[in-house]
Amino acid sequence: PTEGATSSFNGKVENRFALDIGSVTAGFDFYNDKADLDYLNPTEPLFTDERATNIGAYAQARLEPFDRTRISFGGRADHQWFTGVDDSDWNNAGLSGNISGEYDLIPEFLTVKAGTSHVWGGVPLAENYLQNPLWTYGDGPEPVTSNNYTAGLEARYNGFTFEANVFRTHINDARLPVFGRGAPVPVFTSIRTLDLVSKGWEIGGRYDWDAGFVSLKYADINADVDGEPADTEIGRYLTTPLGQIVMIGAGYTFDDWGVKVGGDIEIALRTDRTLVRHPTDPTSAKKELPGYEVVNAYVEWTPPSKPNFTLRADALNIFDEAYTDRAAYGQDFVGVAPHFDPGRSFRLSATARF
């Protein structure tokens, strides 16, 4: 038997400085994380853990320097101390930065926006149940970094809103821990890093009137790991193959009664990008990801005399679709029984705010 636990002690101190054209938020933060695993073998118990401590300083400005212009930019510096299962210590430091902005090309009608960032993420701890007391770290684990880009526009007219966005994320040296690999002799190293590129685009529209709304959004998101399309095996700790997703929503509010009703439909289209095989994939045959359609609805009541209390009822997966969410593992491998999402279900909840 084994027992695993992850703990974190963290905090931050920050202050917001008000300016005539916006604000600047600056501060310090820290975390002290530990992931340990106890192999409770009665004849030879083993205890392993990885630890990481990080301190950082950051500042972020949100400004409106010109008419119709909004800008946000900032940065942070981090220093991390990482300790492996073999008690080896590794120190790393890095810088992060970001800048984004919006500009109203046509006031109250058309806005363009764009942003980019570089993120230094340090060395992430491995999952508890993958820790191996025989791990070695070679010349040291590489900190994970990413470069991110996004751009889009938003148009508004008489209750209609139209949005279009494109994005790309490139993650370098993403850690993929493995218990032990290689044959015939296992290679007990915790150092395996991969590069991930996630990119896509989305478009959407929405119409609002006094008491209700309808919305439609389409997204096409793909990810490659080391240059090949991601599947649920190589993407276990990195990403999942999402593909094409359509979301439809609607809602209506009866103000006099304090009642809201609405629902949404999630449609995932079939994709065959998962048929590509990675060198470390299992030998079992692969298959494409099936599509699915899930319909949900809700009714929410907030008594006009008690605006701090809300009673809500949800009907989830109304048509009892047998499906596996795109975030689940194994559905693209023949012979693997994936975890199915819940069938038709109902939920009643109450919220009191004070």
N, C-alpha and C positions, 0 to 999 in steps of 0.2 A: 504493500500500500504506500501511497505517497500523499503528502500534504503540501500545498503551495499557497503562498500568500504574497500580496503586493501591498506595500504601504507607501504613503507619500506625506511629507510635511512641507508645506509651502506657504508663501505669503507675499505681500507686496505693500509698498508705500508709494503713493503718488499724489500729485497735486495738479490742479487744473488752473492755468493762468489765463485770465480773460484779457483779450485784446480788442481794439476797436474794430478790427476786421475779422475776428474769429477767436480762436483759443489755441493754447498749447498745453498738452498734457505730458508730464514728465515724471519719472519715478524709477524705483529699483524693485526687483523681485528675486525670488530664490525658490529652489525646491531641493528636497533631499528624498530621493526615491530608492526603494529597495524591493527586489523581487527574489524570493527565496523558495527553494524546493527541498523538502525532506523526504529521502528515500527510507522508509521505516522498515527496512529489512532486519529481522530480529538477529540474524547472524552477523551482518555487516552494514549497519546503518550509515547513510551518507547524507551530508548536508551541504547544499550549494546555494550560492546567491550571487547576484550582480547588483551593484550599487552605483548611483550617479548623483552627484551634487552639482548644482548650477547656480551661479549668480549672474544677474544681468541688469543693465541700465538702459532706459529707453526714453524716447521723446517722440511725440506725434503732434503735428500742427494741422488744424482744420481752419481754413481761411477762405474768405470771399474778398480777394484783393481788387477785383474789378466787377463792374456791373455784369450780371448774367454768368459769372464765373465762380466756380467752387473748386478748391484745390485741397488735397490732403497729402502730406508727405511726412516721413519720419524715419527713424532708424533705431537700432539697438546694438549693444555689444554684450557678448556672453562669454563666460569662462566655465568650462565643465571639467569635473574630476570624475573619471569612470574607473570602477574596480571590477575586474572579471572574476569568474568562479575560481581561478587559480591565484587570487589575491594580487594579480598584476595591476598596476596603476597606470592610468593614461590621462594626460592633461591635454585639453584642446580648447581653443578659443576661436571666435568668429564674429563677423559683422553681418547685420541684416539691414535692408533698406527698402523703402517703398515710396511710390508716388502715384497719385491718381487724380483725375479731375473731371469736371463736367462743365459744359458750356451750352447755354441756350442759344442755338442758332436762330430760332424763331421763338421769342418769349411766349410762354404758355402753350406752345405747340410742339416744338421739336428740340430735343436735347441730345447732344452727343457726349460720350463718356469713354474713357480709356484709363488703363492703369498697368503698372508693372511692379514687380517686387523680386528681391533676392532674399531668401530665408536660409539662415544657418540653424540647423536643428540639433546639433550635437550627436551623440551616440545613443540610440534608443535601447532600452533594456529588452532582453529576449523574453518571450513568454515563459512563465514558470515551468510548464510541463515539457518544455524542450531543453531545459538546462541539463548539461552533461558535465559531471565532475572531471572528465578527461579533456574538456575543451582547452585549446590553446589559442592565443590571439596573435601569433606571428609578430609582425612589425607594428601591430596596433590596429584597433578598429577605426575606420574612417568616419568622420562626422558626415551626416546626411545634409545635403543642401538642395535647394530648388530654385528655379527661375520661372516666374509666372507672368503671363500676359493676358490681358482681356480688353475688349473693345465692344462698344455697342451703341445703340441709339434708342430713343423713346419718343414716340409721337402721341399727342393727345388732341382730341377734337370732339366736342359735344358729348362727353361721356365715354367715348371710345379711347382705348389706350392700346398702342401697338409697340412691342419691344422686339429687338433682335440683338443677339450677343454672340461673340465668338471668344474662345478662350484656349489657352495652351499652358500646360504645366510640365516642366522637365525636372524630374527628381534624380539627383546623382548620388550614387553610393548608398542606395536604400538597403538596409540590412535585412537579410533573409536567413534567420538562424535555423540550423538543422541539427538534429540530435547527433547523428553520425552518418557519413555517406562514403561512397566509394566501395568497390569490390575488386578482388576478394578481401582486401584489408581495409576496414573503415578508416576514413580520414577524420579524426576528431578535432576539427577546427570550427570555431564559431564564426570565422570570417568568411562570409559570402555576401558580396554586394552586387546589386543589379541597378541598371538605369531604367527609369520609367518615364514614358511620355504619354500624357493624357491630353486629349484635345477634342474639341467638338464645337457645336453651335446650337443655338436654340432660338426659336421664334415663338411669339405668343401674342394673343389679343384678349382684350377684356372690354365688356360694356357694363357700365354702372348707371343705374337710374336711382330715383329717390329711395326705393325700398329694396332693390335687389341688384344682382349682378350675374353675368355669365362669363366664363373664361375658357380659353383653349390654349394649350401650350404643347409644342413639339420640340424634342431634344434628340440630338444624335451625338452620342459620346462614345469614343473609342480609346483604347489604351494599348500601348505596345510595351513589352518588357524585353530589354536587350534586343530591340529591333523586330520582335515577332509579336503578333497579336496576343493579348493576355487571355488566359483561361483561368478557371478557378483553382488550378493546382499551382501554377507559377505565381498567381496573384493573391495567394492566401493572405499575406501580410501587406500587400501593396495596393491592390485594386481589384475590381470585379468587372467582367465584361458586361457593360450596361446595354450598349446598342441604341436602338430607337425606342423612345418612350413618348406616348401621347397622354396628356392629362386634360380632362374636361371637368369643369366645376360650375356650380350654380348655387345661388342662395337668395332667400327672400326674407324680409323682416316685417313683421306685423307690429308696428310701433305701439299701437294702442294696447295691445295685449302683452308686449314684451317677449314675443315669440320669434325665433329665427328657425327657418327650415332650409335644408340644403343637402347637397351631396356631391360626390365626385366619382369619376371613372378613370382608372389607370389602365392603359393599354400598352403592353410590351410586345413589340414585333419580333418575329422569329429572326435569329441571326446565325450565320454559319462561320463567323470569324474564329470560333473556338475549335474548328477542325484542324487548325495548324498545331503541330506538335512541337513542344520544347524538348531539348535534350534531357532534362531531368523529369519529364512527365512519366507517370506510370505507363506500363506497357499495354494496359487495357485499351480497347477501341474507343474512339471519341465520337461524339455526336453533336449536332447543332443544338442551340438553346431554343426550346419551344416558346411560342408566344402565349400570352394570357390576357384576360380582361377581368378586372375586379371592380365591382360597383359597391359604393358605400353611401350611406345617408345618415342624417342627423336631425334632431329637433332640440332646440335649446330655449329654455324659459327663464327670463329674468323678471320677477314681479316688479312692476313700476313702483310699488310702494316699498320694495326692498332691493334697491339697485346693487347692493353688495353681495347678493345671493344669486347663484345660477344653478339650475338643474338641467342636465343634458342627457339625452339618450342617443346612442349610436347603434346603427345596424351595419355590420361590417361583412363584406363579401356576401352580399345579399343572395346571389345566385349560386352560392356554394361551389365556386370554381376551385378545382384541384390544381394547384400551381405552387411553384417554388420561386420565391423572390430572387431577383437577379443578384442579390448580395450573398446568396447561399452557395455552399461548396458542393461540388461533385455532380451537378446535374448535366455536365457536358462529358461525362465518362460513362461508357457502357459498363454495367455491373455494379455501379455505385448507386445506392438508394439515397437520394437527397432528402433533406428535411423539408417537409411540406409546410407551407404557411397555414394558419388556422382557416377552417371552413366557415360556414355561416355562423356568426356569433353576434351577441348583443351586449351592450355595455351601458350601465347607468352610473352617472357620476354627479356629485354635488360640490360646488365651490363656494366658499364664504370668504370674502375679503374684508379685512379690518386693519 
